[in-house]
Amino acid sequence: MIWPCEHTGLVRIRAMILPGEPSWKLRPSSHRGSLLAMSDLETRRATYDDLLKVPEHMVAEIIDGGLYALPRPALRHSKTSFVLMGHLAGPFHLAVSGPGGWTFLNEPELHLRDDVVVPDIAGWRNERMVDVPDAAFADLAPDWVCEVLSPRTQKIDRSRKMGIYARDGVRHIWLIDPIEQILEVYRLQGES
């Protein structure tokens, strides 16, 4: 069944049950446990230098000018991502019993215009990413992303990040809920 998503051009093309096991925004005093004294971020857009100040045990992103940081994913989240990477590697990356032609990266840092996002998994067709850059980030939008949802991330994954992905022409987005064991598949229609 196809139905429109709130983001222009994205349609949900399939939702299915997965077999087997498969944010806070940094602001001073508005959220308990905020990491950094971010009073200056109340009046300005976050920069990459701000992101670099976030401790390494956190996943930091700049979304719509705001700095977001979350603890590393829970183990169930990591297991779901790992299992999916295993399923994708053979047929799509290595061309074992499948078409091949894809490069997948786990938690890549993507610089998409003024936004810095870190999807759980991203994939590029080999003709678009011939070689993986020897860099800490990629500025080439992927062809496919997967976000593994958690109670802390699902609101921003479903709203702001999907909008960024659609804007930058990511053709396929998967959202996996490891608790409910549901996979949602979205495809970008038309031009971004």
C-alpha positions in Angstrom: 0.0 0.0 0.0 1.3 3.5 -0.9 0.4 6.5 1.2 1.9 10.0 1.4 4.3 10.9 4.1 4.4 14.4 5.7 7.6 15.1 3.8 7.2 16.2 0.2 7.8 13.3 -2.2 8.2 10.5 0.3 5.7 7.7 0.2 5.5 4.7 2.4 5.6 1.6 0.2 5.7 -1.2 2.6 5.5 -2.0 6.3 6.2 -5.5 7.6 6.9 -7.4 10.7 10.6 -8.3 11.1 11.3 -12.0 11.7 13.3 -13.0 14.7 15.4 -10.7 16.8 16.4 -8.4 14.9 16.9 13.7 22.0 17.3 15.5 23.4 18.2 19.0 22.1 21.1 20.7 23.9 19.7 23.7 25.7 20.7 25.1 29.1 18.4 24.2 31.9 15.6 23.2 29.6 16.6 19.5 29.6 17.9 17.7 32.6 21.5 16.5 32.1 22.3 18.8 29.2 26.0 18.3 28.3 27.4 21.7 27.6 26.8 25.2 28.6 25.0 26.1 25.3 23.6 29.5 26.2 25.1 31.1 23.1 23.4 28.4 20.9 20.1 29.9 22.0 20.7 32.9 19.6 22.9 31.3 16.9 23.1 28.3 14.7 25.3 25.5 15.8 28.7 25.0 14.1 30.9 22.0 13.4 33.2 23.3 16.1 30.3 23.0 18.6 29.7 19.5 17.4 33.4 18.6 18.0 33.1 19.7 21.7 30.5 17.0 22.4 32.1 14.0 24.3 33.0 11.0 22.1 30.6 8.7 23.9 27.7 10.7 22.4 26.3 10.8 18.9 26.1 14.5 17.9 24.2 16.0 15.0 23.4 19.4 13.7 19.8 19.5 12.5 18.1 22.7 11.3 20.8 24.7 13.1 20.4 23.0 16.5 22.9 20.8 18.1 21.6 17.4 19.2 23.5 14.8 21.2 22.4 11.4 22.4 24.2 8.6 24.3 25.5 5.7 22.1 22.6 3.4 21.0 21.4 0.6 23.3 22.6 -2.9 22.7 19.3 -4.0 21.0 19.6 -1.1 18.6 23.2 -2.0 17.8 22.3 -5.7 17.3 19.5 -4.8 14.9 21.9 -2.6 12.9 24.5 -5.3 12.8 22.1 -8.1 11.7 20.7 -5.9 8.9 24.3 -5.1 7.7 24.9 -8.8 7.6 21.9 -9.4 5.4 22.9 -6.5 3.1 26.6 -7.3 2.8 26.4 -10.6 0.8 23.9 -9.8 -2.0 24.3 -6.0 -2.3 27.9 -5.2 -1.3 29.8 -8.4 -2.2 27.4 -9.6 -5.0 27.0 -13.1 -3.4 23.6 -14.4 -4.5 22.6 -10.8 -5.4 23.2 -7.9 -7.7 26.1 -6.2 -5.9 27.0 -2.7 -6.7 26.5 -1.0 -3.3 28.7 0.4 -0.6 27.3 0.4 2.9 28.7 2.3 5.9 27.8 2.0 9.6 26.9 5.2 11.3 28.6 7.5 8.8 28.7 11.2 9.5 27.0 13.0 6.6 27.4 16.7 5.9 24.3 17.6 3.9 24.2 21.3 3.3 24.2 22.9 6.8 23.1 19.7 8.5 25.3 17.0 10.0 23.5 13.8 10.5 24.5 10.2 11.5 22.1 7.6 10.2 22.6 4.0 11.5 23.4 2.7 8.1 23.8 4.4 4.7 24.3 3.0 1.3 25.5 4.4 -2.0 25.4 2.8 -5.5 29.0 2.2 -6.5 28.6 4.4 -9.6 27.9 7.4 -7.3 30.6 6.5 -4.6 33.4 4.9 -6.6 35.8 4.9 -3.6 35.0 5.5 0.1 36.6 8.8 1.0 39.6 8.7 3.4 37.8 11.3 5.6 35.8 11.5 8.8 32.6 12.3 6.9 30.9 12.2 3.5 29.2 15.1 1.8 27.6 13.0 -0.9 24.0 12.2 0.0 23.5 8.4 0.1 21.0 6.5 -2.1 19.6 4.7 0.9 19.5 5.2 4.7 18.3 3.1 7.6 17.4 4.6 10.9 16.9 2.1 13.8 14.3 3.8 16.0 14.4 4.1 19.7 12.2 5.9 22.1 14.8 8.7 22.3 15.4 9.0 18.5 12.1 8.2 16.7 10.6 11.6 16.8 13.5 13.4 15.2 14.2 10.4 12.9 10.6 10.5 11.6 10.4 14.2 11.2 13.4 16.4 10.8 15.9 13.8 9.6 13.5 12.4 7.0 12.9 15.9 5.7 16.7 16.4 5.3 17.1 13.1 3.5 14.2 13.9 1.1 15.6 17.4 0.5 19.0 16.0 -0.4 17.6 13.3 -2.7 18.0 10.2 -0.7 15.8 7.8 -2.7 15.1 5.1 -0.1 14.6 5.3 3.7 14.1 2.4 6.0 12.9 2.9 9.6 13.2 -0.2 11.8 11.6 -0.4 15.2 13.5 -3.2 17.0 11.0 -3.3 19.9 7.9 -3.6 17.8 9.9 -5.5 15.1 8.5 -3.4 12.3 10.3 -2.2 9.2 8.9 0.8 7.3 10.1 1.4 3.8 9.9 4.8 2.1 10.7 5.8 -1.4 11.3 9.3 -2.7 8.9 10.1 -5.6 9.9 12.7 -8.3 12.5 15.3 -7.8 13.8 16.3 -4.3 
